[in-house]
Amino acid sequence: MAARGTDEARWLARLKLPSVAALYLHLPFCARKCAYCDFSSWATKPKDPLMEDYVDALRKHLSEAEAAGLLSGCETVYVGGGTPSFVGAPLARLVQDVRSLLPQVSEVSCEANPDSLSDELLGRLLDAGCTRLSVGVQSLFDAELTELGRIHSANQAQQRLGAAVEAGFDVSADLMCAIPLQTDESWRASLEGVIGCGVGHVSVYPLQIEDETPLGERYRSSEPDFNDPEVQARRMELARDLLTSAGFRRYEVASYAREGKDCRHNQAYWTARPYLGLGTGASSMLTREGYGALRKVCPQLPEPDDGTRRVRLTCIDRRHELAAARSLADLHFDLEFLSEVQAAAEDLMLGMRLVCGVEPGLVDHARTVLGESAVDETLAWCVAQGLVAHKGPRWVPTDRGWLLGNILYGRMWDLAS
Ligand code: SF4
């Protein structure tokens, strides 16, 4: 297919990268399961030997992926969970391996919870080369934290955020809105509290009440007022106003950062940069070329169809199985093969999460593979509905587009059909 111009050619090159731009490592262990959590994580006791075995297996998988050439272009690494800080010393060893195998990486983030982010661990992570900590705070009110089943106190959260900032990390605080007992005033105070700790990045999410969780059980037969869409929208708007007036810039629907403090890793997810996920439940998004490189060390993976442009994989081995897996060849995956058409629609949908919207090269490419009139009519409809605006060479989501995200993202994805 002939590229329309430099922008589209640049975009096309991204769709064929043989190496990933970002690496995600999943540690699925927590001190206790929170009442709202349906993530891939399990509660266990501190220093459970399984955590050490699991991390050792992950370190082997990491070096295999590096030897296969999949990580030569990797720029960022994110260790998520679960609660990576709960794993303790093995987490620092994993970060050390990342640093020695991937010297070109410029950002290494670890998720942490206040109750397991000791001074000792801060020192170990700094020495190992971790640059960024994403701390799960959720609220700075003890009664709200108790409702969520969190095991740390508000005071502990503020204290550990301050310690992490002082130790020299780039620190992000995660907060949750539309939760039980929360008021506009307490939400405002939680936001002001984390800003006061000196963090450079704040992520804000409305609580999602999932069926298979204690909170889902509790509210099975009612739609609680504290979580209704209007409350969610009002709290997200309140966060936007407060954070932007405090000097933070919103760069994604849920993410705010001071100058230079954006999480570069997360941006890969929204800009079609391929990424590799290692660990139980971890997902990867690979180009056809990257999938070919992975198949060299994972001969159990099937050959893609001729029309495949992108592959999404999720590791379905449970934590014990993963800890026992001596190599990537022992793992099992759920697979999804995407055509060029599906990949283009997906990229438009993901790009609409970003303040800067979608790049001209992506729109040119989408017109080529999805049809000029289909793309232009969809964008015109979104503009007429106030969901999207055309700013300079880019198409960007409006505040209304984010508030009605399901409609906006749905319209983009519908282009695949
Ligand atoms: S700490 Fe995070 S991953 Fe662990 S149970 Fe709570 S919400 Fe889930």
Residues whose N, C-alpha, C, O or C-beta is under 5 A from the ligand:
A	BS01	SF4	C30 R32 K33 C34 C37 F39 S41 G81 G82 T83
